[in-house]
Amino acid sequence: MNELLHQEALKIKLDERSRYLRRMAVKTLESGKRAHLGSAMSIFEIVRVLYDSFLKIDPKNLNDPQRDRFILSKGHGCLAQYVILADKGFFDEKELLTFCHPNSILGGHPEYGKVPGVEASTGALGHGLPIGVGFALAAILQKRESRVVVILGDGESNEGSIWESAFSAAKHKLSNLIVLVDYNKIQSYGYVSEVLPLEPILAKWSSFGFAVKEVNGHDIHELKRILSEIPLEKEKPTALICHTIKGKGFSFAENNPSWHHKSKLTESEIKSMYDSI
């Protein structure tokens, strides 16, 4: 683990846009009284940069065959994706206030065909990258310039399907495939280093045929810079190891495994979120 990048991620001060998006997230989870708060906050800057300045997707033309595809493989972090999609006009922001209600389009995991802008139903961990490899290969076969971006959880990387897909991506030289690993070091029931260590994570992805770089996953400028350099190597898929903080932006939740998921959130817990951000 790059300890320096991890410490820098802790120190990053959120700008006004990042705070604004987190306030939208609190309003969203306030309605449903539940969410994977920690899991969503670690990816907010990554998702924000992707939609603000990288992905070529028009919310008014969702079926454009030339569009980029984004897959949130760690579907439990969907709170971040829902907020960004609403912010970008994929659906009305009022829909956020129905989060996890019986008839809402916004469930605890994103669903393809139900949520505008969602390319794949995810939440069954390990499935997002296999789908992404299929999308990327299809784009090459059909001679499209579409790029495919997949966000993986570090705990999710325990799944064998992730590494089978990585083998396939390298074999087919999918330089249009970008994997971003949300390396917040905490999974559903403990620290990654204790449950099933991923280190040496850079060497693993490199040995599977990917061009690999590390980045501070909360540094907006650094994320933009590295994404502007993709593909990192010709005829190789890219893996970016994003050092992040679980629960980033909420001091009581940062690096706290108990905030991986919360249900039946109390009014005092929600107030503490508003007070923090």
C-alpha positions as CSV (number, residue, x, y, z in Angstrom):
1,M,0.0,0.0,0.0
2,N,1.2,3.5,-0.8
3,E,1.0,4.9,2.7
4,L,1.9,8.4,1.5
5,L,-1.1,8.6,-0.9
6,H,-3.4,7.2,1.8
7,Q,-2.3,10.0,4.2
8,E,-2.7,12.6,1.5
9,A,-6.2,11.4,0.8
10,L,-7.0,11.9,4.5
11,K,-5.7,15.5,4.3
12,I,-7.6,16.5,1.1
13,K,-10.1,19.3,1.9
14,L,-13.3,19.0,-0.1
15,D,-14.1,21.9,-2.4
16,E,-17.6,23.5,-2.6
17,R,-18.8,21.2,-5.4
18,S,-17.8,18.1,-3.5
19,R,-19.6,19.4,-0.4
20,Y,-22.6,20.3,-2.4
21,L,-22.9,16.8,-3.8
22,R,-22.5,15.3,-0.4
23,R,-25.3,17.5,0.9
24,M,-27.5,16.2,-1.9
25,A,-26.5,12.7,-0.8
26,V,-27.6,13.3,2.8
27,K,-31.0,14.6,1.6
28,T,-31.3,11.4,-0.5
29,L,-30.5,9.0,2.3
30,E,-32.6,11.0,4.7
31,S,-35.6,10.0,2.7
32,G,-34.7,6.3,2.7
33,K,-33.2,6.3,6.2
34,R,-30.6,3.9,4.9
35,A,-27.5,3.8,2.6
36,H,-24.0,2.5,2.2
37,L,-22.7,5.9,3.3
38,G,-19.0,5.0,3.7
39,S,-18.9,3.1,0.4
40,A,-20.4,6.0,-1.6
41,M,-18.3,8.8,0.0
42,S,-15.0,7.1,-1.0
43,I,-15.9,7.3,-4.7
44,F,-17.6,10.7,-4.9
45,E,-14.6,12.6,-6.4
46,I,-13.9,9.7,-8.8
47,V,-17.5,9.7,-10.1
48,R,-17.7,13.5,-10.1
49,V,-14.6,13.8,-12.3
50,L,-15.8,11.1,-14.7
51,Y,-19.1,12.8,-15.3
52,D,-17.8,16.4,-15.2
53,S,-14.9,16.1,-17.6
54,F,-14.3,12.6,-18.9
55,L,-17.3,10.5,-20.0
56,K,-18.9,11.3,-23.3
57,I,-22.5,10.6,-22.4
58,D,-25.5,12.9,-23.4
59,P,-28.4,12.5,-21.0
60,K,-30.7,13.6,-23.9
61,N,-29.4,10.8,-26.1
62,L,-28.9,7.8,-23.9
63,N,-29.0,5.3,-26.8
64,D,-26.2,6.9,-28.8
65,P,-24.1,3.9,-29.9
66,Q,-21.0,6.1,-29.7
67,R,-21.4,7.0,-26.0
68,D,-19.0,5.9,-23.3
69,R,-20.2,3.3,-20.9
70,F,-19.8,3.6,-17.1
71,I,-20.3,0.6,-14.8
72,L,-20.4,0.9,-11.0
73,S,-19.5,-2.6,-10.2
74,K,-19.6,-1.9,-6.5
75,G,-23.3,-1.2,-6.9
76,H,-23.8,-0.6,-3.2
77,G,-22.0,2.7,-3.6
78,C,-24.9,3.9,-5.9
79,L,-25.8,6.9,-3.7
80,A,-22.9,8.7,-5.4
81,Q,-24.0,7.7,-8.8
82,Y,-27.6,8.6,-8.3
83,V,-26.6,12.1,-7.0
84,I,-24.4,12.7,-10.0
85,L,-26.9,11.4,-12.5
86,A,-29.6,13.8,-11.0
87,D,-27.1,16.7,-11.0
88,K,-26.3,16.1,-14.7
89,G,-30.0,15.9,-15.7
90,F,-30.4,12.2,-16.4
91,F,-33.5,12.4,-14.2
92,D,-35.3,15.0,-12.0
93,E,-33.6,15.7,-8.7
94,K,-36.9,15.2,-7.0
95,E,-36.5,11.5,-7.7
96,L,-33.7,11.5,-5.1
97,L,-36.3,12.1,-2.4
98,T,-37.9,8.7,-3.2
99,F,-34.7,6.7,-2.5
100,C,-35.4,3.2,-1.3
101,H,-39.2,3.8,-1.3
102,P,-41.3,0.8,-2.6
103,N,-42.2,2.4,-6.0
104,S,-39.0,4.4,-6.6
105,I,-36.6,3.8,-9.5
106,L,-33.7,4.3,-7.0
107,G,-33.1,1.2,-5.0
108,G,-30.2,0.1,-2.9
109,H,-28.4,-1.0,-6.0
110,P,-28.6,0.5,-9.5
111,E,-30.8,-1.2,-12.0
112,Y,-30.4,-1.1,-15.8
113,G,-33.6,-0.2,-17.6
114,K,-35.0,1.5,-14.5
115,V,-32.5,4.3,-13.8
116,P,-31.7,6.5,-16.8
117,G,-27.9,6.4,-17.3
118,V,-27.3,3.1,-15.6
119,E,-25.7,0.7,-18.1
120,A,-25.7,-2.5,-15.9
121,S,-27.5,-3.8,-12.9
122,T,-24.9,-4.3,-10.3
123,G,-24.6,-5.3,-6.6
124,A,-23.8,-8.9,-7.1
125,L,-20.1,-8.3,-6.6
126,G,-17.7,-9.3,-9.3
127,H,-20.0,-8.9,-12.2
128,G,-19.2,-5.3,-13.4
129,L,-15.8,-6.0,-14.9
130,P,-17.0,-9.0,-16.9
131,I,-19.8,-6.9,-18.4
132,G,-17.3,-4.1,-19.0
133,V,-14.9,-6.4,-20.9
134,G,-17.9,-7.4,-23.1
135,F,-18.8,-3.8,-23.7
136,A,-15.2,-2.9,-24.6
137,L,-14.7,-5.8,-26.9
138,A,-18.0,-5.1,-28.7
139,A,-16.9,-1.5,-29.2
140,I,-13.7,-2.7,-30.9
141,L,-15.5,-5.3,-33.1
142,Q,-18.0,-2.7,-34.1
143,K,-15.3,-0.1,-34.8
144,R,-16.7,2.4,-32.3
145,E,-14.6,4.8,-30.2
146,S,-16.6,4.2,-27.1
147,R,-14.6,3.9,-23.8
148,V,-15.7,1.7,-20.9
149,V,-15.1,2.7,-17.3
150,V,-15.6,0.3,-14.4
151,I,-15.3,1.2,-10.7
152,L,-14.4,-1.8,-8.6
153,G,-14.4,-2.1,-4.8
154,D,-11.3,-3.4,-3.1
155,G,-13.3,-5.9,-1.1
156,E,-15.0,-6.9,-4.4
157,S,-11.6,-7.8,-5.8
158,N,-11.8,-11.0,-3.7
159,E,-14.1,-12.3,-6.5
160,G,-12.4,-14.7,-8.9
161,S,-14.5,-13.3,-11.8
162,I,-12.6,-10.0,-11.5
163,W,-9.3,-11.7,-12.3
164,E,-10.7,-13.9,-15.0
165,S,-12.0,-10.8,-16.7
166,A,-8.7,-9.1,-16.3
167,F,-7.0,-12.0,-18.1
168,S,-9.5,-11.6,-21.0
169,A,-9.1,-7.8,-21.2
170,A,-5.3,-8.1,-21.6
171,K,-5.6,-10.9,-24.2
172,H,-7.9,-8.8,-26.3
173,K,-5.7,-5.6,-25.8
174,L,-8.7,-3.6,-24.7
175,S,-7.1,-0.1,-24.5
176,N,-10.6,1.3,-24.4
177,L,-11.2,-0.2,-20.9
178,I,-10.4,1.7,-17.7
179,V,-10.7,0.1,-14.3
180,L,-10.7,2.3,-11.2
181,V,-10.1,0.4,-8.0
182,D,-11.7,2.2,-5.0
183,Y,-8.9,1.3,-2.6
184,N,-10.4,2.5,0.7
185,K,-8.9,-0.5,2.6
186,I,-12.2,-1.4,4.3
187,Q,-14.8,-4.0,3.1
188,S,-18.1,-5.1,4.5
189,Y,-16.9,-6.8,7.6
190,G,-13.4,-5.6,8.3
191,Y,-10.2,-4.2,6.9
192,V,-9.0,-5.5,3.6
193,S,-5.6,-6.3,5.0
194,E,-7.2,-8.6,7.5
195,V,-9.9,-10.2,5.4
196,L,-7.9,-11.0,2.3
197,P,-4.9,-8.7,1.6
198,L,-4.6,-7.3,-1.9
199,E,-1.0,-6.3,-1.8
200,P,1.1,-6.0,-3.9
201,I,-1.9,-4.6,-5.7
202,L,0.0,-2.7,-8.4
203,A,2.1,-5.7,-9.2
204,K,-1.0,-7.9,-9.4
205,W,-2.8,-5.7,-12.0
206,S,0.5,-5.2,-13.9
207,S,1.1,-9.0,-14.0
208,F,-2.4,-9.4,-15.5
209,G,-1.4,-7.3,-18.4
210,F,-2.8,-3.8,-17.4
211,A,-1.0,-0.5,-17.5
212,V,-1.2,0.7,-13.9
213,K,-0.9,3.9,-11.9
214,E,-1.8,5.0,-8.4
215,V,-3.7,8.2,-7.7
216,N,-5.2,10.1,-4.7
217,G,-8.9,9.3,-5.3
218,H,-10.0,12.6,-3.7
219,D,-7.6,14.9,-5.6
220,I,-9.8,16.3,-8.4
221,H,-6.8,17.8,-10.3
222,E,-4.8,14.6,-10.1
223,L,-7.7,12.5,-11.3
224,K,-8.3,14.8,-14.2
225,R,-4.6,14.7,-15.2
226,I,-4.3,10.9,-15.1
227,L,-7.5,10.4,-17.0
228,S,-6.3,12.8,-19.7
229,E,-3.3,10.4,-20.3
230,I,-5.5,7.3,-21.0
231,P,-4.7,4.9,-22.5
232,L,-1.5,4.8,-20.5
233,E,-0.1,2.2,-22.9
234,K,-1.0,1.3,-26.4
235,E,-2.9,-2.0,-26.7
236,K,-3.3,-2.4,-22.9
237,P,-6.3,-1.9,-20.6
238,T,-5.7,0.6,-17.8
239,A,-6.0,0.1,-14.1
240,L,-6.0,3.1,-11.7
241,I,-5.5,2.3,-8.1
242,C,-7.4,5.1,-6.3
243,H,-6.4,5.6,-2.7
244,T,-9.5,6.8,-0.9
245,I,-11.0,7.2,2.5
246,K,-14.2,5.3,3.4
247,G,-16.8,7.8,4.6
248,K,-14.8,10.8,3.3
249,G,-16.3,14.1,4.3
250,F,-17.9,12.9,7.5
251,S,-15.4,12.8,10.3
252,F,-17.3,10.3,12.4
253,A,-17.5,7.9,9.4
254,E,-14.0,8.2,8.0
255,N,-12.1,5.0,8.1
256,N,-14.9,3.6,10.3
257,P,-16.0,0.0,9.3
258,S,-19.3,0.4,11.0
259,W,-20.4,3.0,8.4
260,H,-20.0,0.6,5.5
261,H,-23.9,0.4,5.6
262,K,-26.5,1.8,7.9
263,S,-30.2,1.1,8.1
264,K,-32.8,2.8,10.2
265,L,-30.7,6.0,10.4
266,T,-31.8,8.2,13.3
267,E,-32.6,11.9,13.2
268,S,-29.5,12.6,15.3
269,E,-27.3,10.6,12.9
270,I,-28.7,12.5,9.9
271,K,-28.3,15.8,11.8
272,S,-24.6,15.0,12.4
273,M,-24.1,14.5,8.7
274,Y,-25.6,17.9,7.9
275,D,-23.4,19.4,10.7
276,S,-20.3,17.8,9.3
277,I,-20.7,18.9,5.7
